[in-house]
Amino acid sequence: MSRIDHNSAPRDEEVIIEEYRSYLDFKNFPCIAAKAALAKQQVKCMVSGHMACPNDDSTILQFLYSFIDAYRRSTAFYHSAAIIFKSPGFITEEMFEQMLWQRLQALADLDAKEYNHDKRVSPDPSSAQFSFSLKEEALYIIGLHPASSRTARQFKYPTLVFNPHAQFEQLRERKKYPQMKAAIRKRDVIYSGSVNPMLEDFGKSSEVFQYSGRQYDETWQCPLKINHAPIKHNTTP
């Protein structure tokens, strides 16, 4: 089983985690929010096995629950959690996309056994108000892998990055989001050659179009099925 504690991780997992931190720390990397999370030591990492394998799903979910608990206790901005998969080594955008939805579906199904969907966002992946949800906390997801068509998303290992949706809403409330977004997109043009054509502000189109990094046309339909329902508590005396 993969370890989730960075301090007790075996050597190969420590190396992988440090590679991810170096990837974020690269001076030209465009996402200043990720850089801020790294500087504040608020990037949590778990190393798992093969991305198509369900064996670590429960461990991944518990790791993300712990991350959500820590985020909720914190008063600081910029928190991020990365699930880094050791394999497959060879990957295409289509392969990564398929595995991304497999893992997210599995996590959502496990989560639905105990929790509702975050009521602040829609559970309908086709809705412009949709966001992925675990432990009733909306999460914006970024996929990374070596074959990504977006330079900024090219990382050595297939990776799913989970970012609390509420922290972006808090930045909007503080009138800081437009400035941060403009800075990131300017840096992305320099780093990648263009702005990601899939990027849209929350509420304009479903954020599922942004998760994998692959460019979709208007006919694409997200395969994710959210099965969360209200938890039925036993009230019988």
Residue frames as a rotation matrix with the C-alpha (Angstrom) as fourth column:
MET 1
0.575 0.818 0.000 0.00
0.818 -0.575 0.000 0.00
0.000 0.000 -1.000 0.00
SER 2
-0.064 -0.587 0.807 1.27
0.500 -0.719 -0.483 3.49
0.863 0.373 0.339 -0.79
ARG 3
-0.403 -0.163 -0.900 2.27
0.900 -0.250 -0.358 5.68
-0.166 -0.955 0.247 2.13
ILE 4
0.473 0.609 0.637 0.55
0.674 -0.715 0.184 9.00
0.567 0.343 -0.749 2.77
ASP 5
0.885 -0.251 -0.393 2.92
0.181 -0.592 0.785 10.47
-0.429 -0.766 -0.479 5.37
HIS 6
0.808 -0.588 0.035 5.71
-0.204 -0.336 -0.919 12.35
0.553 0.736 -0.392 3.61
ASN 7
0.256 -0.755 0.605 8.00
-0.963 -0.256 0.088 12.06
0.088 -0.604 -0.792 6.64
SER 8
-0.014 -0.227 0.974 7.73
-0.484 0.854 0.192 8.24
-0.875 -0.468 -0.122 6.74
ALA 9
0.867 0.377 -0.325 7.54
-0.443 0.285 -0.850 7.64
-0.227 0.881 0.414 2.99
PRO 10
0.487 -0.728 0.483 10.05
0.604 0.680 0.415 5.21
-0.631 0.090 0.771 1.49
ARG 11
-0.342 -0.803 -0.488 12.95
0.220 -0.573 0.789 6.71
-0.914 0.162 0.373 -0.40
ASP 12
-0.781 0.016 0.625 11.50
0.625 0.032 0.780 6.34
-0.008 0.999 -0.035 -3.90
GLU 13
0.285 0.948 0.139 8.30
0.920 -0.311 0.239 8.10
0.270 0.060 -0.961 -2.86
GLU 14
0.370 -0.260 -0.892 10.26
0.462 -0.781 0.420 10.89
-0.806 -0.567 -0.169 -1.20
VAL 15
-0.723 -0.689 0.053 12.10
0.338 -0.286 0.896 11.41
-0.603 0.666 0.440 -4.50
ILE 16
-0.433 0.646 0.628 8.83
0.833 0.022 0.552 11.54
0.343 0.763 -0.548 -6.45
ILE 17
0.582 0.667 -0.465 7.35
0.802 -0.564 0.196 14.07
-0.132 -0.487 -0.863 -4.02
GLU 18
0.019 -0.659 -0.752 10.45
0.284 -0.717 0.636 16.25
-0.959 -0.225 0.174 -4.25
GLU 19
-0.807 -0.237 0.541 10.24
0.566 -0.048 0.823 16.08
-0.169 0.970 0.173 -8.05
TYR 20
0.122 0.936 0.331 6.69
0.918 -0.233 0.321 17.41
0.377 0.265 -0.888 -7.83
ARG 21
0.608 0.062 -0.792 7.71
0.550 -0.752 0.363 20.21
-0.573 -0.656 -0.491 -5.49
SER 22
-0.475 -0.851 -0.226 10.55
0.311 -0.403 0.861 21.13
-0.823 0.338 0.456 -7.86
TYR 23
-0.509 0.411 0.756 8.08
0.839 0.043 0.542 21.15
0.190 0.910 -0.367 -10.75
LEU 24
0.611 0.788 -0.082 5.97
0.777 -0.577 0.251 23.73
0.150 -0.217 -0.965 -8.89
ASP 25
0.509 -0.477 -0.717 9.02
0.372 -0.629 0.683 25.69
-0.776 -0.614 -0.143 -7.79
PHE 26
-0.275 -0.602 0.750 10.43
0.946 -0.028 0.324 26.10
-0.174 0.798 0.577 -11.32
LYS 27
-0.667 -0.089 -0.739 10.69
0.276 -0.952 -0.134 29.86
-0.692 -0.294 0.660 -11.79
ASN 28
-0.891 0.299 -0.341 8.69
-0.450 -0.486 0.749 29.95
0.058 0.821 0.568 -15.05
PHE 29
-0.705 0.695 -0.144 5.87
0.693 0.717 0.068 27.71
0.151 -0.052 -0.987 -13.84
PRO 30
-0.620 0.377 0.688 2.79
0.096 -0.834 0.544 29.90
0.779 0.404 0.481 -14.39
CYS 31
0.370 0.904 -0.215 0.48
0.375 0.066 0.925 29.08
0.850 -0.423 -0.315 -11.47
ILE 32
-0.481 -0.576 0.661 1.31
-0.304 -0.597 -0.742 31.57
0.822 -0.558 0.112 -8.75
ALA 33
0.450 0.687 0.570 -1.36
-0.831 0.088 0.549 30.09
0.327 -0.721 0.611 -6.48
ALA 34
0.880 -0.194 -0.433 0.44
0.228 0.973 0.028 26.73
0.416 -0.123 0.901 -6.52
LYS 35
-0.125 -0.981 0.146 3.72
0.356 -0.182 -0.916 28.51
0.926 -0.063 0.372 -5.85
ALA 36
-0.181 0.144 0.973 2.13
-0.741 -0.670 -0.039 30.31
0.646 -0.728 0.228 -2.90
ALA 37
0.848 0.520 0.096 0.82
-0.473 0.664 0.580 27.02
0.238 -0.537 0.809 -1.48
LEU 38
0.542 -0.735 -0.407 4.29
0.525 0.675 -0.519 25.53
0.656 0.068 0.751 -1.84
ALA 39
-0.349 -0.713 0.608 5.95
-0.031 -0.640 -0.768 28.49
0.937 -0.287 0.201 -0.12
LYS 40
0.000 0.466 0.885 3.48
-0.929 -0.328 0.173 28.20
0.371 -0.821 0.433 2.77
GLN 41
-0.925 -0.380 0.011 4.13
-0.369 0.890 -0.266 24.43
0.091 -0.251 -0.964 3.00
GLN 42
-0.226 0.935 0.271 0.46
-0.549 0.107 -0.829 23.80
-0.804 -0.337 0.489 2.22
VAL 43
0.132 0.171 -0.976 0.98
-0.908 0.416 -0.050 21.35
0.398 0.893 0.210 -0.63
LYS 44
0.049 -0.032 0.998 0.19
-0.655 0.754 0.056 17.83
-0.754 -0.657 0.016 0.55
CYS 45
-0.107 -0.203 -0.973 1.28
-0.944 0.328 0.035 14.82
0.313 0.923 -0.226 -1.50
MET 46
0.312 0.144 0.939 0.51
-0.439 0.899 0.008 11.13
-0.843 -0.414 0.344 -1.71
VAL 47
-0.502 -0.498 -0.707 2.24
-0.865 0.271 0.423 8.65
-0.019 0.824 -0.567 -4.01
SER 48
0.417 0.712 0.565 0.10
-0.558 0.691 -0.459 5.82
-0.717 -0.123 0.686 -5.36
GLY 49
-0.298 -0.540 0.787 0.67
0.220 0.764 0.607 2.93
-0.929 0.354 -0.109 -7.78
HIS 50
-0.861 0.025 0.508 -0.87
0.509 0.030 0.860 2.53
0.006 0.999 -0.039 -11.23
MET 51
-0.845 0.514 -0.146 -3.48
-0.481 -0.851 -0.212 5.16
-0.233 -0.109 0.966 -12.06
ALA 52
-0.274 0.771 -0.574 -5.86
-0.668 0.277 0.691 2.58
0.692 0.573 0.439 -13.53
CYS 53
-0.540 -0.015 -0.842 -5.73
0.375 0.891 -0.256 0.37
0.754 -0.453 -0.476 -10.43
PRO 54
0.322 0.792 0.519 -8.48
-0.218 -0.471 0.855 0.75
0.921 -0.388 0.021 -7.78
ASN 55
0.135 -0.257 -0.957 -6.46
0.716 0.693 -0.085 -0.80
0.685 -0.673 0.278 -4.94
ASP 56
-0.749 -0.546 -0.375 -5.50
0.653 -0.517 -0.553 2.53
0.108 -0.659 0.744 -3.37
ASP 57
-0.258 0.689 0.677 -8.87
0.261 -0.625 0.736 4.26
0.930 0.366 -0.019 -3.77
SER 58
0.714 0.565 -0.414 -9.82
0.519 -0.030 0.854 4.01
0.470 -0.825 -0.315 -0.09
THR 59
0.051 -0.795 -0.605 -6.36
0.936 -0.173 0.307 5.18
-0.349 -0.582 0.735 1.00
ILE 60
-0.735 -0.256 0.627 -6.49
0.547 -0.770 0.327 8.09
0.400 0.584 0.707 -1.44
LEU 61
0.187 0.905 0.382 -9.92
0.299 -0.423 0.855 9.05
0.936 -0.046 -0.349 -0.14
GLN 62
0.698 0.046 -0.715 -8.75
0.716 -0.005 0.698 9.03
0.029 -0.999 -0.036 3.49
PHE 63
-0.434 -0.895 -0.104 -5.71
0.874 -0.447 0.191 11.11
-0.218 -0.008 0.976 2.52
LEU 64
-0.605 0.270 0.749 -7.99
0.323 -0.777 0.540 13.66
0.728 0.569 0.383 0.85
TYR 65
0.568 0.799 -0.196 -10.34
0.476 -0.124 0.871 13.66
0.672 -0.588 -0.451 3.86
SER 66
0.275 -0.566 -0.777 -7.36
0.902 -0.129 0.413 14.51
-0.334 -0.815 0.475 6.08
PHE 67
-0.752 -0.529 0.393 -6.36
0.650 -0.697 0.304 17.26
0.113 0.484 0.868 3.66
ILE 68
-0.097 0.813 0.574 -9.90
0.300 -0.526 0.796 18.69
0.949 0.250 -0.193 3.73
ASP 69
0.673 0.322 -0.666 -9.94
0.704 -0.003 0.710 18.61
0.226 -0.947 -0.229 7.54
ALA 70
-0.206 -0.851 -0.484 -6.62
0.879 -0.378 0.290 20.49
-0.430 -0.365 0.826 7.67
TYR 71
-0.707 0.009 0.707 -7.83
0.493 -0.710 0.502 23.02
0.507 0.704 0.497 5.09
ARG 72
0.307 0.933 0.188 -10.99
0.405 -0.307 0.861 23.69
0.861 -0.189 -0.472 7.10
ARG 73
0.585 -0.148 -0.798 -8.97
0.797 -0.077 0.599 24.30
-0.150 -0.986 0.073 10.27
SER 74
-0.451 -0.892 0.025 -6.61
0.868 -0.432 0.246 26.74
-0.209 0.133 0.969 8.53
THR 75
0.531 0.552 -0.643 -7.10
0.378 -0.833 -0.403 30.47
-0.758 -0.029 -0.651 8.19
ALA 76
-0.372 -0.781 -0.502 -4.47
-0.237 -0.443 0.865 30.76
-0.897 0.441 -0.020 5.46
PHE 77
0.623 0.516 -0.588 -4.99
-0.664 -0.050 -0.746 30.87
-0.414 0.855 0.311 1.70
TYR 78
0.236 -0.488 -0.840 -3.71
-0.882 0.255 -0.396 28.45
0.408 0.835 -0.370 -0.93
HIS 79
-0.126 -0.192 0.973 -4.03
-0.586 0.806 0.083 24.77
-0.801 -0.560 -0.214 -0.08
SER 80
0.291 0.152 -0.945 -3.48
-0.919 0.318 -0.232 21.95
0.266 0.936 0.232 -2.55
ALA 81
0.148 -0.229 0.962 -3.28
-0.462 0.844 0.272 18.15
-0.875 -0.485 0.019 -2.48
ALA 82
0.048 -0.242 -0.969 -1.61
-0.988 0.133 -0.082 16.02
0.148 0.961 -0.232 -5.15
ILE 83
0.575 0.076 0.814 -2.11
-0.208 0.977 0.056 12.32
-0.791 -0.201 0.578 -5.81
ILE 84
0.046 -0.696 -0.716 0.95
-0.987 -0.141 0.074 11.26
-0.152 0.704 -0.694 -7.81
PHE 85
0.876 0.317 0.364 0.81
-0.254 0.944 -0.212 7.90
-0.411 0.093 0.907 -9.61
LYS 86
-0.041 -0.979 0.199 4.01
-0.298 0.202 0.933 5.99
-0.954 -0.022 -0.300 -10.26
SER 87
-0.939 -0.226 0.260 2.65
0.144 0.429 0.892 4.52
-0.313 0.875 -0.370 -13.48
PRO 88
0.702 -0.374 0.606 1.88
0.659 0.664 -0.353 4.11
-0.271 0.647 0.712 -16.31
GLY 89
-0.201 -0.872 -0.447 5.16
0.375 -0.490 0.787 5.44
-0.905 -0.009 0.425 -17.64
PHE 90
-0.970 -0.004 0.244 3.91
0.236 -0.266 0.934 5.62
0.061 0.964 0.259 -21.20
ILE 91
-0.209 0.931 -0.298 0.70
0.617 -0.111 -0.779 7.61
-0.759 -0.347 -0.551 -21.52
THR 92
-0.700 0.131 0.702 -1.36
0.555 -0.519 0.650 9.54
0.450 0.845 0.291 -24.03
GLU 93
-0.844 0.449 0.293 -3.91
-0.525 -0.804 -0.278 12.29
0.111 -0.389 0.915 -23.41
GLU 94
0.041 0.910 -0.412 -6.70
-0.655 0.336 0.677 9.83
0.754 0.243 0.610 -24.14
MET 95
-0.100 -0.160 -0.982 -5.32
0.468 0.863 -0.188 7.26
0.878 -0.479 -0.012 -21.69
PHE 96
-0.943 -0.298 -0.150 -4.89
0.274 -0.436 -0.857 9.86
0.190 -0.849 0.492 -18.97
GLU 97
-0.570 0.795 0.206 -8.39
-0.753 -0.606 0.255 11.21
0.328 -0.010 0.945 -19.51
GLN 98
0.178 0.653 -0.736 -9.92
-0.245 0.754 0.610 7.74
0.953 0.072 0.295 -19.21
MET 99
-0.283 -0.370 -0.885 -8.03
0.703 0.548 -0.454 6.98
0.653 -0.750 0.105 -16.00
LEU 100
-0.957 -0.024 0.288 -8.85
-0.135 -0.844 -0.519 10.40
0.256 -0.536 0.805 -14.54
TRP 101
-0.166 0.978 0.127 -12.59
-0.847 -0.207 0.489 9.75
0.504 -0.027 0.863 -14.83
GLN 102
0.168 0.152 -0.974 -12.15
0.175 0.968 0.181 6.21
0.970 -0.201 0.136 -13.51
ARG 103
-0.653 -0.506 -0.564 -10.45
0.630 0.053 -0.775 7.43
0.422 -0.861 0.284 -10.34
LEU 104
-0.882 0.367 0.295 -12.82
-0.444 -0.856 -0.265 10.37
0.155 -0.365 0.918 -9.82
GLN 105
0.053 0.941 -0.335 -15.84
-0.587 0.300 0.751 8.11
0.808 0.157 0.569 -10.30
ALA 106
-0.001 -0.122 -0.993 -14.47
0.515 0.850 -0.105 5.63
0.857 -0.512 0.062 -7.78
LEU 107
-0.904 -0.377 -0.203 -13.75
0.372 -0.456 -0.808 8.35
0.212 -0.806 0.553 -5.22
ALA 108
-0.625 0.740 0.248 -17.17
-0.702 -0.672 0.238 9.94
0.342 -0.025 0.939 -5.72
ASP 109
0.177 0.719 -0.672 -18.92
-0.250 0.693 0.676 6.57
0.952 0.048 0.302 -5.28
LEU 110
-0.306 -0.366 -0.879 -17.04
0.733 0.498 -0.463 5.82
0.607 -0.786 0.116 -2.05
ASP 111
-0.990 -0.106 0.096 -17.68
0.035 -0.833 -0.552 9.32
0.138 -0.543 0.828 -0.73
ALA 112
-0.389 0.919 0.064 -21.41
-0.607 -0.307 0.733 9.05
0.693 0.247 0.677 -1.49
LYS 113
-0.079 0.331 -0.940 -21.71
0.461 0.849 0.260 6.26
0.884 -0.412 -0.220 1.08
GLU 114
-0.266 -0.136 -0.954 -21.08
0.963 -0.073 -0.258 8.74
-0.035 -0.988 0.151 3.91
TYR 115
-0.591 -0.108 -0.799 -21.52
0.272 -0.960 -0.072 12.30
-0.759 -0.260 0.596 2.63
ASN 116
0.654 0.750 0.098 -23.76
0.474 -0.305 -0.826 14.52
-0.590 0.587 -0.554 0.53
HIS 117
0.001 -0.562 0.827 -22.46
0.902 -0.357 -0.244 16.60
0.432 0.746 0.506 -2.35
ASP 118
-0.774 -0.317 -0.548 -21.31
0.530 -0.798 -0.287 20.08
-0.347 -0.513 0.786 -1.29
LYS 119
0.177 0.983 0.041 -24.52
0.891 -0.143 -0.430 22.12
-0.417 0.113 -0.902 -1.30
ARG 120
0.130 -0.193 -0.972 -22.68
-0.049 -0.981 0.188 25.25
-0.990 0.023 -0.137 -2.45
VAL 121
-0.633 -0.384 -0.672 -22.15
-0.695 -0.102 0.712 23.76
-0.342 0.918 -0.202 -5.91
SER 122
0.422 0.829 -0.368 -24.11
-0.905 0.358 -0.231 21.65
-0.060 0.430 0.901 -8.37
PRO 123
-0.074 -0.409 0.910 -23.76
-0.301 0.879 0.371 17.83
-0.951 -0.247 -0.188 -8.51
ASP 124
0.803 0.429 0.415 -24.54
0.280 0.344 -0.897 17.89
-0.527 0.836 0.156 -12.25
PRO 125
-0.153 -0.983 0.100 -21.31
0.578 -0.007 0.816 17.72
-0.802 0.183 0.569 -14.31
SER 126
-0.216 0.113 0.970 -23.04
0.940 -0.246 0.238 19.49
0.266 0.963 -0.053 -17.21
SER 127
0.800 0.584 -0.137 -23.89
0.596 -0.744 0.304 22.50
0.076 -0.325 -0.943 -15.03
ALA 128
0.209 -0.704 0.679 -21.81
0.149 -0.663 -0.733 25.66
0.966 0.254 -0.034 -15.04
GLN 129
0.380 0.000 0.925 -22.13
-0.830 -0.443 0.340 25.53
0.409 -0.897 -0.168 -11.25
PHE 130
0.918 -0.014 -0.395 -20.64
0.104 0.973 0.206 22.03
0.382 -0.231 0.895 -10.94
SER 131
0.025 -0.970 0.243 -17.63
-0.906 -0.125 -0.405 21.18
0.423 -0.210 -0.882 -8.83
PHE 132
-0.041 -0.133 -0.990 -16.31
0.117 0.984 -0.137 17.81
0.992 -0.121 -0.024 -7.68
SER 133
0.274 0.260 0.926 -17.07
-0.827 -0.427 0.365 17.11
0.490 -0.866 0.098 -4.03
LEU 134
-0.123 -0.281 -0.952 -15.55
0.359 0.881 -0.307 15.00
0.925 -0.380 -0.008 -1.27
LYS 135
-0.479 0.014 -0.878 -16.62
0.877 0.047 -0.478 15.15
0.034 -0.999 -0.035 2.38
GLU 136
0.558 0.829 -0.018 -19.04
0.823 -0.556 -0.114 17.90
-0.104 0.049 -0.993 1.31
GLU 137
0.168 -0.581 -0.796 -16.14
0.001 -0.808 0.590 20.11
-0.986 -0.100 -0.135 0.20
ALA 138
0.975 0.210 0.067 -16.09
0.079 -0.049 -0.996 21.28
-0.205 0.977 -0.064 -3.41
LEU 139
0.103 -0.992 0.066 -12.77
0.126 0.079 0.989 20.66
-0.987 -0.094 0.133 -5.14
TYR 140
0.806 0.001 -0.592 -11.35
-0.559 -0.332 -0.760 21.94
-0.197 0.943 -0.267 -8.41
ILE 141
0.535 -0.545 0.645 -9.14
0.249 0.832 0.496 19.34
-0.807 -0.105 0.581 -10.08
ILE 142
0.498 -0.499 -0.709 -6.10
-0.849 -0.449 -0.279 19.75
-0.179 0.741 -0.647 -12.31
GLY 143
0.886 -0.186 0.425 -4.66
0.223 0.974 -0.038 16.80
-0.407 0.129 0.904 -14.22
LEU 144
0.333 -0.864 -0.378 -0.94
-0.880 -0.429 0.205 16.57
-0.339 0.264 -0.903 -14.98
HIS 145
0.654 -0.247 0.715 0.97
0.256 0.962 0.097 14.03
-0.712 0.120 0.692 -17.08
PRO 146
-0.289 -0.944 -0.161 4.00
0.170 -0.216 0.961 13.94
-0.942 0.250 0.223 -19.40
ALA 147
-0.670 0.039 0.741 1.97
0.734 0.183 0.654 13.83
-0.110 0.982 -0.151 -22.65
SER 148
0.222 0.816 -0.534 -0.24
0.634 -0.537 -0.556 16.83
-0.741 -0.215 -0.636 -21.90
SER 149
0.193 -0.070 0.979 -0.74
0.906 -0.371 -0.206 19.23
0.377 0.926 -0.008 -24.80
ARG 150
0.883 0.080 0.462 -0.39
-0.087 -0.941 0.328 22.05
0.461 -0.330 -0.824 -22.25
THR 151
-0.023 -0.996 -0.085 3.27
0.067 0.084 -0.994 22.67
0.997 -0.028 0.065 -21.37
ALA 152
-0.341 -0.103 0.934 2.33
-0.800 -0.490 -0.346 23.85
0.493 -0.866 0.085 -17.88
ARG 153
0.559 0.626 0.544 0.66
-0.810 0.551 0.197 20.48
-0.176 -0.551 0.816 -17.20
GLN 154
0.575 -0.435 -0.693 3.56
-0.198 0.748 -0.634 18.31
0.794 0.502 0.344 -18.33
PHE 155
0.235 -0.481 0.844 4.82
-0.958 0.031 0.285 16.48
-0.163 -0.876 -0.454 -15.24
LYS 156
-0.633 -0.695 -0.340 6.83
-0.747 0.664 0.035 13.27
0.201 0.277 -0.940 -15.18
TYR 157
-0.949 0.315 -0.012 4.08
0.297 0.881 -0.368 11.26
-0.106 -0.353 -0.930 -13.46
PRO 158
-0.264 0.934 0.241 0.29
0.301 -0.158 0.941 11.16
0.916 0.321 -0.239 -13.94
THR 159
-0.902 -0.123 -0.414 -1.06
0.432 -0.286 -0.855 13.37
-0.013 -0.950 0.311 -11.16
LEU 160
0.128 0.947 0.294 -4.41
0.644 -0.305 0.702 14.60
0.754 0.099 -0.649 -9.88
VAL 161
-0.901 -0.433 -0.020 -4.30
0.328 -0.651 -0.685 17.90
0.283 -0.624 0.728 -8.01
PHE 162
0.099 0.969 -0.228 -7.21
0.876 0.024 0.483 18.79
0.473 -0.247 -0.846 -5.71
ASN 163
-0.900 -0.360 0.244 -7.82
0.248 -0.886 -0.393 22.45
0.358 -0.293 0.887 -4.82
PRO 164
-0.410 0.792 -0.452 -10.60
0.744 0.003 -0.668 23.65
-0.528 -0.610 -0.590 -2.46
HIS 165
-0.168 0.457 0.873 -13.14
0.840 -0.397 0.369 25.55
0.515 0.796 -0.317 -4.53
ALA 166
0.728 0.574 -0.375 -14.01
0.685 -0.573 0.451 27.85
0.044 -0.585 -0.810 -1.63
GLN 167
0.001 -0.786 -0.619 -10.58
0.619 -0.485 0.617 29.45
-0.785 -0.384 0.486 -1.57
PHE 168
-0.759 -0.195 0.622 -11.16
0.639 -0.410 0.651 30.81
0.129 0.891 0.436 -5.09
GLU 169
0.253 0.926 0.279 -14.54
0.703 -0.375 0.605 32.19
0.665 0.043 -0.746 -4.00
GLN 170
0.568 -0.122 -0.814 -12.86
0.703 -0.443 0.556 33.87
-0.428 -0.888 -0.166 -1.03
LEU 171
-0.582 -0.812 -0.046 -10.38
0.621 -0.480 0.619 35.50
-0.525 0.332 0.784 -3.38
ARG 172
-0.424 0.528 0.736 -13.29
0.661 -0.375 0.650 36.78
0.620 0.762 -0.190 -5.48
GLU 173
0.622 0.707 -0.336 -14.95
0.730 -0.368 0.576 38.22
0.284 -0.603 -0.745 -2.39
ARG 174
0.339 -0.603 -0.722 -11.73
0.529 -0.513 0.676 40.03
-0.778 -0.611 0.145 -1.53
LYS 175
0.941 0.123 -0.315 -11.45
-0.180 -0.607 -0.774 41.34
-0.286 0.785 -0.549 -5.12
LYS 176
0.051 -0.998 0.020 -8.11
-0.656 -0.018 0.754 39.56
-0.753 -0.052 -0.656 -5.54
TYR 177
0.217 0.078 0.973 -9.14
0.331 0.932 -0.148 36.87
-0.918 0.354 0.176 -8.00
PRO 178
0.972 0.187 0.145 -9.11
0.190 -0.256 -0.948 38.93
-0.140 0.949 -0.284 -11.25
GLN 179
0.549 -0.832 -0.083 -5.57
-0.835 -0.551 -0.006 40.12
-0.040 0.073 -0.997 -10.58
MET 180
-0.134 -0.586 0.799 -4.33
-0.484 0.743 0.463 36.61
-0.865 -0.324 -0.383 -9.80
LYS 181
0.506 0.416 0.755 -6.09
0.406 0.657 -0.635 35.14
-0.761 0.628 0.163 -12.84
ALA 182
0.978 -0.143 -0.151 -4.57
-0.206 -0.577 -0.790 37.77
0.026 0.804 -0.594 -15.14
ALA 183
0.207 -0.966 0.155 -1.09
-0.933 -0.147 0.327 37.13
-0.293 -0.213 -0.932 -13.76
ILE 184
-0.061 -0.181 0.982 -1.41
-0.106 0.979 0.174 33.35
-0.993 -0.093 -0.079 -14.21
ARG 185
0.735 0.423 0.529 -2.71
0.445 0.288 -0.848 33.65
-0.512 0.859 0.024 -17.76
LYS 186
0.810 -0.527 -0.257 0.05
-0.586 -0.698 -0.412 36.10
0.038 0.484 -0.874 -18.70
ARG 187
-0.113 -0.881 0.459 2.67
-0.822 0.343 0.455 33.70
-0.558 -0.326 -0.763 -17.32
ASP 188
0.180 0.258 0.949 0.99
0.161 0.944 -0.287 30.77
-0.970 0.205 0.129 -19.11
VAL 189
0.988 0.138 -0.064 1.24
-0.027 -0.258 -0.966 32.55
-0.149 0.956 -0.251 -22.46
ILE 190
0.349 -0.933 -0.085 4.96
-0.936 -0.343 -0.077 33.03
0.042 0.107 -0.993 -21.88
TYR 191
-0.320 -0.507 0.800 5.45
-0.658 0.727 0.198 29.45
-0.682 -0.463 -0.566 -20.66
SER 192
-0.156 0.386 0.909 3.07
0.323 0.890 -0.323 27.54
-0.933 0.243 -0.264 -22.94
GLY 193
-0.926 -0.267 0.268 2.73
0.337 -0.263 0.904 29.88
-0.171 0.927 0.333 -25.91
SER 194
-0.492 0.831 0.258 -1.00
-0.130 -0.363 0.923 30.49
0.861 0.421 0.287 -25.43
VAL 195
-0.484 0.479 0.732 -3.80
-0.861 -0.113 -0.496 30.67
-0.155 -0.870 0.468 -22.89
ASN 196
-0.915 0.217 0.342 -5.46
0.188 0.975 -0.116 27.34
-0.358 -0.042 -0.933 -22.21
PRO 197
-0.771 0.635 -0.044 -8.52
-0.364 -0.384 0.849 27.39
0.522 0.670 0.527 -24.54
MET 198
-0.204 0.708 -0.676 -10.51
0.531 0.661 0.531 25.32
0.822 -0.251 -0.511 -22.00
LEU 199
-0.800 -0.166 -0.577 -10.20
0.597 -0.324 -0.734 27.89
-0.065 -0.932 0.357 -19.21
GLU 200
-0.121 0.789 0.603 -13.42
0.189 -0.578 0.794 29.58
0.974 0.210 -0.079 -18.16
ASP 201
-0.757 -0.050 0.651 -14.45
-0.574 -0.426 -0.700 31.34
0.313 -0.903 0.294 -14.96
PHE 202
-0.872 0.478 -0.105 -16.68
0.463 0.739 -0.490 29.35
-0.157 -0.476 -0.866 -12.61
GLY 203
-0.159 0.915 -0.370 -20.32
0.187 -0.340 -0.922 29.87
-0.969 -0.215 -0.118 -13.59
LYS 204
-0.099 0.081 -0.992 -19.69
-0.854 -0.518 0.043 30.32
-0.510 0.852 0.120 -17.32
SER 205
0.329 0.213 -0.920 -19.29
-0.650 0.757 -0.057 26.64
0.684 0.617 0.388 -18.23
SER 206
0.996 0.090 0.021 -18.74
-0.078 0.698 0.712 23.39
0.049 -0.710 0.702 -16.36
GLU 207
0.360 -0.924 0.129 -15.27
-0.900 -0.308 0.310 23.11
-0.246 -0.228 -0.942 -14.90
VAL 208
0.521 -0.164 0.838 -15.08
0.061 0.986 0.155 19.43
-0.851 -0.030 0.524 -15.97
PHE 209
0.960 -0.172 0.221 -13.80
0.214 -0.059 -0.975 20.73
0.181 0.983 -0.019 -19.32
GLN 210
0.538 -0.778 0.325 -10.68
-0.696 -0.627 -0.349 21.90
0.475 -0.038 -0.879 -17.48
TYR 211
0.771 -0.176 0.612 -9.81
-0.467 0.497 0.731 18.85
-0.433 -0.850 0.301 -15.39
SER 212
0.718 -0.455 0.527 -7.80
0.512 0.858 0.045 16.72
-0.472 0.238 0.849 -17.83
GLY 213
-0.096 -0.751 -0.654 -6.07
-0.147 -0.639 0.755 19.48
-0.984 0.169 -0.049 -19.78
ARG 214
-0.663 -0.076 0.744 -7.26
0.649 0.436 0.623 18.03
-0.372 0.897 -0.240 -23.05
GLN 215
-0.786 0.396 -0.475 -9.06
-0.504 -0.855 0.120 20.31
-0.359 0.334 0.872 -25.53
TYR 216
-0.510 0.713 0.481 -12.69
0.592 0.696 -0.405 19.32
-0.624 0.079 -0.778 -26.11
ASP 217
-0.877 0.389 0.281 -15.28
0.003 -0.581 0.814 20.39
0.480 0.715 0.509 -28.63
GLU 218
-0.563 0.705 0.432 -18.86
-0.826 -0.508 -0.247 21.32
0.045 -0.495 0.868 -27.75
THR 219
0.276 0.697 -0.662 -20.13
-0.619 0.656 0.432 17.78
0.736 0.290 0.612 -28.38
TRP 220
-0.606 -0.602 -0.519 -18.08
-0.011 0.659 -0.752 16.20
0.795 -0.451 -0.406 -25.58
GLN 221
0.539 0.785 0.307 -20.01
-0.443 -0.046 0.895 14.85
0.717 -0.618 0.323 -22.61
CYS 222
-0.384 -0.695 0.608 -18.47
-0.880 0.075 -0.470 14.19
0.281 -0.715 -0.640 -19.23
PRO 223
-0.181 0.301 -0.936 -18.73
-0.092 0.943 0.320 10.49
0.979 0.144 -0.143 -18.23
LEU 224
-0.964 -0.264 -0.006 -18.79
-0.009 0.054 -0.999 11.27
0.264 -0.963 -0.054 -14.50
LYS 225
0.027 0.991 -0.127 -21.99
0.140 0.122 0.983 10.21
0.990 -0.044 -0.135 -12.71
ILE 226
-0.799 -0.256 0.543 -22.58
-0.442 -0.362 -0.821 11.78
0.407 -0.896 0.176 -9.31
ASN 227
-0.185 0.716 -0.673 -24.61
0.243 0.697 0.674 9.41
0.952 -0.039 -0.303 -7.15
HIS 228
-0.979 -0.185 -0.090 -24.66
0.136 -0.254 -0.958 11.37
0.154 -0.949 0.274 -3.89
ALA 229
0.005 0.997 0.081 -27.99
0.222 -0.080 0.972 11.34
0.975 0.013 -0.222 -2.10
PRO 230
0.119 0.089 0.989 -29.10
-0.825 -0.545 0.148 12.63
0.552 -0.834 0.009 1.31
ILE 231
-0.815 -0.452 -0.363 -27.88
-0.150 0.769 -0.622 10.35
0.560 -0.453 -0.694 4.10
LYS 232
0.297 0.954 -0.035 -30.76
-0.314 0.133 0.940 8.55
0.902 -0.268 0.339 5.79
HIS 233
-0.741 -0.539 0.401 -30.26
-0.513 0.070 -0.855 8.52
0.433 -0.840 -0.328 9.54
ASN 234
-0.343 0.600 -0.722 -32.03
0.487 0.771 0.410 5.94
0.803 -0.211 -0.557 11.65
THR 235
-0.603 0.178 0.778 -34.39
-0.571 -0.777 -0.265 7.80
0.557 -0.604 0.570 13.97
THR 236
0.342 0.742 -0.577 -36.15
-0.061 0.630 0.774 4.73
0.938 -0.230 0.260 15.36
PRO 237
0.397 -0.182 0.900 -36.01
-0.897 -0.285 0.338 4.73
0.195 -0.941 -0.276 19.21
